[in-house]
Amino acid sequence: MKKSNIILLVVVGIVVVLGLWLWRAYNGMVDQQESATTAFANVQATYQRRADLIPNLTRTVQAYAKHEKSTFTEVTKARASVSQIHLDASTATPEQIKKFDQAQGQLSQALGKLMLVAERYPELKANENFHDLQIQLEGTENRINEARQKYNETVQSYNLAIRRFPNVLIAGSFGFTPMQKFEASSSAQSAPTVNFDNDI
């Protein structure tokens, strides 16, 4: 076999190996990025579930505690503020994540105040509709925590994938940039107190 043919075969082999590596690396990073953006969408969907529960909860409490207007106004404003924030996980900046977190924290605080108002009305605590909403809220708060954890795990996996060698050589060229983790403040991480049974 001629020397030129051997060199050609070696070059073709190197190109094929590099092409396969590039294909595998790119698709792997796409998979990781999609997992992270899906996890963030799940965080947002879980927060939306909480926001959707709030009007029914507020109306139920309001039926028993009509004079607590400032609390109801605060809950309504906080919920409206949350609904105005729309994030794309793949391009979210630390500032946008912080703003999102602060709005959710304010809603948690307002919701906590609503729950404190509800504690003062024994007949409200005995209301079946309120009890059902309370259980749904407790479950939603747990889902929020789980969704945040899942998001952070998938972002960590994605960030590691694009920063590790040899992927780091091509990640930036294809637009893969590190994603921001959801780092909730201590107030936002605390679920509102929703236990109204004084006997427990």
C-alpha positions as YAML, in Angstrom:
chain: A
units: angstrom
residues:
- id: 1
  name: MET
  ca: [0.00, 0.00, 0.00]
- id: 2
  name: LYS
  ca: [1.31, 3.40, -0.93]
- id: 3
  name: LYS
  ca: [2.35, 5.83, 1.74]
- id: 4
  name: SER
  ca: [-0.13, 8.43, 0.43]
- id: 5
  name: ASN
  ca: [-3.00, 5.94, 0.77]
- id: 6
  name: ILE
  ca: [-2.02, 5.14, 4.35]
- id: 7
  name: ILE
  ca: [-1.91, 8.85, 5.19]
- id: 8
  name: LEU
  ca: [-5.32, 9.32, 3.54]
- id: 9
  name: LEU
  ca: [-6.79, 6.43, 5.53]
- id: 10
  name: VAL
  ca: [-5.36, 7.83, 8.76]
- id: 11
  name: VAL
  ca: [-6.77, 11.30, 8.00]
- id: 12
  name: VAL
  ca: [-10.18, 9.84, 7.10]
- id: 13
  name: GLY
  ca: [-10.10, 7.75, 10.30]
- id: 14
  name: ILE
  ca: [-9.29, 10.81, 12.42]
- id: 15
  name: VAL
  ca: [-12.07, 12.82, 10.74]
- id: 16
  name: VAL
  ca: [-14.58, 10.00, 11.31]
- id: 17
  name: VAL
  ca: [-13.57, 9.65, 14.98]
- id: 18
  name: LEU
  ca: [-13.76, 13.42, 15.51]
- id: 19
  name: GLY
  ca: [-17.11, 13.55, 13.72]
- id: 20
  name: LEU
  ca: [-18.52, 10.77, 15.90]
- id: 21
  name: TRP
  ca: [-17.22, 12.44, 19.04]
- id: 22
  name: LEU
  ca: [-18.66, 15.80, 17.96]
- id: 23
  name: TRP
  ca: [-22.04, 14.21, 17.18]
- id: 24
  name: ARG
  ca: [-22.13, 12.37, 20.51]
- id: 25
  name: ALA
  ca: [-20.95, 15.39, 22.55]
- id: 26
  name: TYR
  ca: [-23.43, 17.77, 20.90]
- id: 27
  name: ASN
  ca: [-26.40, 15.44, 21.33]
- id: 28
  name: GLY
  ca: [-25.41, 14.75, 24.94]
- id: 29
  name: MET
  ca: [-25.33, 18.46, 25.74]
- id: 30
  name: VAL
  ca: [-28.69, 18.97, 24.01]
- id: 31
  name: ASP
  ca: [-30.19, 16.18, 26.12]
- id: 32
  name: GLN
  ca: [-28.78, 17.68, 29.31]
- id: 33
  name: GLN
  ca: [-30.02, 21.17, 28.41]
- id: 34
  name: GLU
  ca: [-33.50, 19.91, 27.59]
- id: 35
  name: SER
  ca: [-33.67, 18.06, 30.91]
- id: 36
  name: ALA
  ca: [-32.73, 21.24, 32.76]
- id: 37
  name: THR
  ca: [-35.23, 23.46, 30.92]
- id: 38
  name: THR
  ca: [-37.96, 20.87, 31.48]
- id: 39
  name: ALA
  ca: [-37.13, 20.77, 35.17]
- id: 40
  name: PHE
  ca: [-37.40, 24.55, 35.34]
- id: 41
  name: ALA
  ca: [-40.73, 24.46, 33.54]
- id: 42
  name: ASN
  ca: [-41.86, 21.98, 36.20]
- id: 43
  name: VAL
  ca: [-40.80, 24.44, 38.93]
- id: 44
  name: GLN
  ca: [-42.87, 27.14, 37.26]
- id: 45
  name: ALA
  ca: [-45.84, 24.81, 36.78]
- id: 46
  name: THR
  ca: [-45.77, 23.87, 40.45]
- id: 47
  name: TYR
  ca: [-45.66, 27.52, 41.49]
- id: 48
  name: GLN
  ca: [-48.56, 28.13, 39.10]
- id: 49
  name: ARG
  ca: [-50.53, 25.37, 40.81]
- id: 50
  name: ARG
  ca: [-50.06, 27.22, 44.10]
- id: 51
  name: ALA
  ca: [-51.09, 30.50, 42.50]
- id: 52
  name: ASP
  ca: [-54.21, 28.83, 41.11]
- id: 53
  name: LEU
  ca: [-55.21, 27.62, 44.59]
- id: 54
  name: ILE
  ca: [-54.93, 31.07, 46.14]
- id: 55
  name: PRO
  ca: [-58.12, 32.69, 44.75]
- id: 56
  name: ASN
  ca: [-60.32, 29.86, 46.09]
- id: 57
  name: LEU
  ca: [-58.49, 29.89, 49.40]
- id: 58
  name: THR
  ca: [-58.79, 33.67, 49.67]
- id: 59
  name: ARG
  ca: [-62.53, 33.60, 48.86]
- id: 60
  name: THR
  ca: [-63.11, 30.88, 51.44]
- id: 61
  name: VAL
  ca: [-61.28, 32.80, 54.17]
- id: 62
  name: GLN
  ca: [-62.89, 36.06, 53.10]
- id: 63
  name: ALA
  ca: [-66.36, 34.59, 53.63]
- id: 64
  name: TYR
  ca: [-65.53, 34.24, 57.34]
- id: 65
  name: ALA
  ca: [-63.15, 37.16, 57.86]
- id: 66
  name: LYS
  ca: [-64.57, 39.99, 55.80]
- id: 67
  name: HIS
  ca: [-62.79, 42.76, 57.74]
- id: 68
  name: GLU
  ca: [-59.26, 41.48, 56.94]
- id: 69
  name: LYS
  ca: [-59.11, 43.51, 53.71]
- id: 70
  name: SER
  ca: [-55.42, 44.46, 53.93]
- id: 71
  name: THR
  ca: [-54.40, 40.80, 54.06]
- id: 72
  name: PHE
  ca: [-56.59, 39.93, 51.06]
- id: 73
  name: THR
  ca: [-55.17, 42.89, 49.12]
- id: 74
  name: GLU
  ca: [-51.60, 41.82, 49.93]
- id: 75
  name: VAL
  ca: [-52.26, 38.26, 48.73]
- id: 76
  name: THR
  ca: [-53.86, 39.52, 45.51]
- id: 77
  name: LYS
  ca: [-50.98, 41.90, 44.76]
- id: 78
  name: ALA
  ca: [-48.34, 39.26, 45.49]
- id: 79
  name: ARG
  ca: [-50.10, 36.75, 43.24]
- id: 80
  name: ALA
  ca: [-50.35, 39.32, 40.44]
- id: 81
  name: SER
  ca: [-46.64, 40.14, 40.79]
- id: 82
  name: VAL
  ca: [-45.72, 36.46, 40.46]
- id: 83
  name: SER
  ca: [-47.84, 36.00, 37.36]
- id: 84
  name: GLN
  ca: [-46.01, 38.83, 35.56]
- id: 85
  name: ILE
  ca: [-42.60, 37.12, 35.70]
- id: 86
  name: HIS
  ca: [-41.80, 34.81, 32.79]
- id: 87
  name: LEU
  ca: [-38.41, 33.13, 32.61]
- id: 88
  name: ASP
  ca: [-36.59, 31.02, 30.06]
- id: 89
  name: ALA
  ca: [-34.35, 28.70, 32.03]
- id: 90
  name: SER
  ca: [-31.72, 28.45, 29.30]
- id: 91
  name: THR
  ca: [-31.16, 32.23, 29.25]
- id: 92
  name: ALA
  ca: [-32.14, 33.29, 32.78]
- id: 93
  name: THR
  ca: [-29.62, 35.52, 34.49]
- id: 94
  name: PRO
  ca: [-28.86, 35.44, 38.22]
- id: 95
  name: GLU
  ca: [-30.78, 38.73, 38.54]
- id: 96
  name: GLN
  ca: [-33.86, 37.27, 36.83]
- id: 97
  name: ILE
  ca: [-33.75, 34.16, 39.02]
- id: 98
  name: LYS
  ca: [-33.43, 36.40, 42.09]
- id: 99
  name: LYS
  ca: [-36.40, 38.52, 41.00]
- id: 100
  name: PHE
  ca: [-38.45, 35.36, 40.41]
- id: 101
  name: ASP
  ca: [-37.42, 34.07, 43.83]
- id: 102
  name: GLN
  ca: [-38.27, 37.34, 45.57]
- id: 103
  name: ALA
  ca: [-41.73, 37.45, 44.02]
- id: 104
  name: GLN
  ca: [-42.40, 33.85, 45.08]
- id: 105
  name: GLY
  ca: [-41.11, 34.68, 48.58]
- id: 106
  name: GLN
  ca: [-43.47, 37.64, 48.85]
- id: 107
  name: LEU
  ca: [-46.35, 35.42, 47.81]
- id: 108
  name: SER
  ca: [-45.33, 32.85, 50.44]
- id: 109
  name: GLN
  ca: [-45.28, 35.55, 53.10]
- id: 110
  name: ALA
  ca: [-48.67, 36.92, 52.06]
- id: 111
  name: LEU
  ca: [-50.08, 33.42, 52.03]
- id: 112
  name: GLY
  ca: [-48.65, 32.83, 55.49]
- id: 113
  name: LYS
  ca: [-50.48, 35.94, 56.76]
- id: 114
  name: LEU
  ca: [-53.70, 34.65, 55.20]
- id: 115
  name: MET
  ca: [-53.24, 31.38, 57.06]
- id: 116
  name: LEU
  ca: [-52.73, 33.27, 60.33]
- id: 117
  name: VAL
  ca: [-55.99, 35.12, 59.74]
- id: 118
  name: ALA
  ca: [-57.73, 31.80, 59.16]
- id: 119
  name: GLU
  ca: [-56.48, 30.48, 62.51]
- id: 120
  name: ARG
  ca: [-58.64, 33.02, 64.34]
- id: 121
  name: TYR
  ca: [-61.87, 31.57, 62.94]
- id: 122
  name: PRO
  ca: [-62.79, 28.13, 64.32]
- id: 123
  name: GLU
  ca: [-65.82, 27.85, 62.06]
- id: 124
  name: LEU
  ca: [-63.53, 28.37, 59.05]
- id: 125
  name: LYS
  ca: [-61.19, 25.62, 60.20]
- id: 126
  name: ALA
  ca: [-64.20, 23.30, 60.34]
- id: 127
  name: ASN
  ca: [-65.24, 24.19, 56.78]
- id: 128
  name: GLU
  ca: [-64.78, 21.18, 54.47]
- id: 129
  name: ASN
  ca: [-63.85, 23.29, 51.44]
- id: 130
  name: PHE
  ca: [-61.17, 25.11, 53.45]
- id: 131
  name: HIS
  ca: [-59.84, 21.80, 54.77]
- id: 132
  name: ASP
  ca: [-59.56, 20.43, 51.21]
- id: 133
  name: LEU
  ca: [-57.77, 23.58, 50.04]
- id: 134
  name: GLN
  ca: [-55.42, 23.35, 53.02]
- id: 135
  name: ILE
  ca: [-54.47, 19.77, 52.09]
- id: 136
  name: GLN
  ca: [-53.91, 20.77, 48.46]
- id: 137
  name: LEU
  ca: [-51.73, 23.67, 49.55]
- id: 138
  name: GLU
  ca: [-49.61, 21.44, 51.78]
- id: 139
  name: GLY
  ca: [-49.10, 19.02, 48.90]
- id: 140
  name: THR
  ca: [-48.23, 21.85, 46.53]
- id: 141
  name: GLU
  ca: [-45.62, 23.28, 48.90]
- id: 142
  name: ASN
  ca: [-43.99, 19.84, 49.02]
- id: 143
  name: ARG
  ca: [-44.08, 19.64, 45.21]
- id: 144
  name: ILE
  ca: [-42.45, 23.06, 44.96]
- id: 145
  name: ASN
  ca: [-39.57, 21.92, 47.13]
- id: 146
  name: GLU
  ca: [-39.13, 18.71, 45.12]
- id: 147
  name: ALA
  ca: [-39.30, 20.58, 41.80]
- id: 148
  name: ARG
  ca: [-36.62, 23.05, 42.92]
- id: 149
  name: GLN
  ca: [-34.34, 20.22, 44.00]
- id: 150
  name: LYS
  ca: [-34.85, 18.37, 40.71]
- id: 151
  name: TYR
  ca: [-34.11, 21.54, 38.75]
- id: 152
  name: ASN
  ca: [-30.88, 22.18, 40.62]
- id: 153
  name: GLU
  ca: [-29.78, 18.58, 40.07]
- id: 154
  name: THR
  ca: [-30.41, 18.72, 36.33]
- id: 155
  name: VAL
  ca: [-28.70, 22.11, 36.01]
- id: 156
  name: GLN
  ca: [-25.69, 20.77, 37.86]
- id: 157
  name: SER
  ca: [-25.52, 17.80, 35.49]
- id: 158
  name: TYR
  ca: [-25.82, 20.06, 32.43]
- id: 159
  name: ASN
  ca: [-23.26, 22.58, 33.70]
- id: 160
  name: LEU
  ca: [-20.79, 19.78, 34.40]
- id: 161
  name: ALA
  ca: [-21.37, 18.32, 30.93]
- id: 162
  name: ILE
  ca: [-20.51, 21.58, 29.16]
- id: 163
  name: ARG
  ca: [-17.57, 22.47, 31.40]
- id: 164
  name: ARG
  ca: [-15.79, 19.10, 31.36]
- id: 165
  name: PHE
  ca: [-13.02, 18.34, 28.91]
- id: 166
  name: PRO
  ca: [-13.33, 17.74, 25.97]
- id: 167
  name: ASN
  ca: [-16.90, 19.13, 25.71]
- id: 168
  name: VAL
  ca: [-15.68, 22.51, 26.92]
- id: 169
  name: LEU
  ca: [-13.79, 22.84, 23.60]
- id: 170
  name: ILE
  ca: [-17.02, 22.98, 21.59]
- id: 171
  name: ALA
  ca: [-19.80, 23.94, 24.03]
- id: 172
  name: GLY
  ca: [-19.45, 27.70, 23.56]
- id: 173
  name: SER
  ca: [-19.26, 27.36, 19.77]
- id: 174
  name: PHE
  ca: [-22.68, 25.72, 19.74]
- id: 175
  name: GLY
  ca: [-24.27, 28.16, 22.19]
- id: 176
  name: PHE
  ca: [-24.18, 25.98, 25.30]
- id: 177
  name: THR
  ca: [-23.66, 28.28, 28.28]
- id: 178
  name: PRO
  ca: [-23.95, 27.56, 32.01]
- id: 179
  name: MET
  ca: [-27.45, 27.77, 33.46]
- id: 180
  name: GLN
  ca: [-28.33, 29.39, 36.77]
- id: 181
  name: LYS
  ca: [-29.41, 27.27, 39.68]
- id: 182
  name: PHE
  ca: [-32.52, 28.15, 41.60]
- id: 183
  name: GLU
  ca: [-31.18, 29.40, 44.92]
- id: 184
  name: ALA
  ca: [-34.19, 30.41, 46.95]
- id: 185
  name: SER
  ca: [-33.83, 32.78, 49.85]
- id: 186
  name: SER
  ca: [-34.42, 31.42, 53.31]
- id: 187
  name: SER
  ca: [-37.86, 33.08, 53.46]
- id: 188
  name: ALA
  ca: [-38.94, 31.62, 50.12]
- id: 189
  name: GLN
  ca: [-37.80, 28.16, 51.12]
- id: 190
  name: SER
  ca: [-40.06, 28.17, 54.16]
- id: 191
  name: ALA
  ca: [-43.49, 26.90, 53.30]
- id: 192
  name: PRO
  ca: [-46.36, 28.83, 54.84]
- id: 193
  name: THR
  ca: [-47.75, 27.32, 58.01]
- id: 194
  name: VAL
  ca: [-50.97, 25.60, 57.05]
- id: 195
  name: ASN
  ca: [-51.71, 23.53, 60.13]
- id: 196
  name: PHE
  ca: [-54.76, 24.94, 61.90]
- id: 197
  name: ASP
  ca: [-55.30, 22.18, 64.43]
- id: 198
  name: ASN
  ca: [-54.39, 23.70, 67.76]
- id: 199
  name: ASP
  ca: [-54.75, 20.32, 69.42]
- id: 200
  name: ILE
  ca: [-51.77, 18.87, 67.61]
...
